[in-house]
Amino acid sequence: QVRLVESGGGLVQAGGSLRLSCAASGSIIGINVMGWYRQAPGKQRELVAAITSGGTTNYADSVRGRFTISRDNAKNTVYLQMNSLKPEDTAVYYCNAGVVTTTPAFPEDYWGQGTQVTVSS
């Protein structure tokens, strides 16, 4: 009943920018933490950035200063603005959200399908 739909991935040259969006829909009471993860070929999935409902953010060291995460609680949407992209940013990017759908309010983990970001040199 809950789905996360991502958009904004694609191919970009090194130094360029992309903005990813992820909108959650369904039987949603609230959303706790929303975040972006990525998985490059041959590597484990890693946290890129996360943001709480109150706006507190956390970034991987590799993207801090280049990426900005934000959210629109009214739209149940999280964004990832990616600037100064590098070839090593190439990966499948996944949206993640802790979604409250029932009472008692235990958040459940949901994932988007992933969107490919490719940065050429």
N, C-alpha and C positions, 0 to 999 in steps of 0.2 A: 504493500500500500504506500510505501515511501520510495521515491526514486530521486536520484541526483543526476542531473543532466548538465554536462559540461560543454563548453564551446570556447573557441578562440585559439586553439592550437593550429600549428601549421609550420611552414618552412620560412626561415628568416636568416639573413646574413649575420655574421658575427658583428657585434656592436649594435644590432637592431633591438627592437622592442616588440613584445606581444603582451596582450592582456587576456588572461583566462577568466572565465566565468563559470560558476556552478550554482544552479538553482535547485533547491529541494522542494518537492511537492508531495502531497498526500495528506494522510491524517496526522498532522503535526500539531502538537501542543506547544512545543518549544524546542530550541536547538541550543545545546551547550557549546562545546568547542567545535569549530570548523577548521579544516586544514587542508593543505596540499602536500602530497607525497609524490615522489618520482622514482622510477626504476629504469636504469640504463641497461643496455644489453650486457649480460654476464655479471650484473651487480645486484645487490639486495635493494629492496625498496627502502627509501629513506625519507624522513620528514624534511620538507622544504620550509614550510611556515605554518603557523597555527595562530588562531585568534579566538579569544573567548567572547561570550556574549556581551561582556562589558568593554571590549576593545583592547584587552591586553594581548600583546603579540609575542611570538617567539620565532626565531629564524635559525636555519642552519648557518654555520659560519661561512660556508661557501657562497651563500647568496646574500648575506647581510650587507646592506648598503646598495644593492642592485635591485632587489625585489621588494615589493611592498604588498602586504596582504591587507584586505579590508573586507567589510561585510555590510550588508543592508538587511537589518533584522526584519523590517517590514516586508521584504521580498524573499526572505529566507535564502539569500544569495551571498556567496563569498567570491571575492575577486583576487587575482594574483597579477599585479603589474610587474612585468619582467623587463628590465632595462639592461643595457650593456651586456647583451647575451653573448655567451661564449660557446664554442663547440662542445665543451664538457657539460653544458646544460642539456644537451640532447638526451631525451628520455621520454617515456610515457608518463604523463602527469595524471595523478588520481586525486579526485576530491574526496574528502572524508568528513563526516559529520556525526556527532552524537545527538541523536534525535529522540525526543520524548514523545511517545505516542499514546501512553496509557497512564492511569493512576493505579498504584503508586508510581511516581515519576522516576523511573530508572531509564536513563538514556541508553539507546541501542545504537550500535555502530553500523553506519551505512557507508557504502562506497559508490563512487561513480564508475563508469565503464572505462575511463581513461581516455586521454587525448594526447596525440603524438606531437611533440615539439622537437623540431630538427633545426639545428643551428649550423650553417655551413661556414667554412673558413675561406 
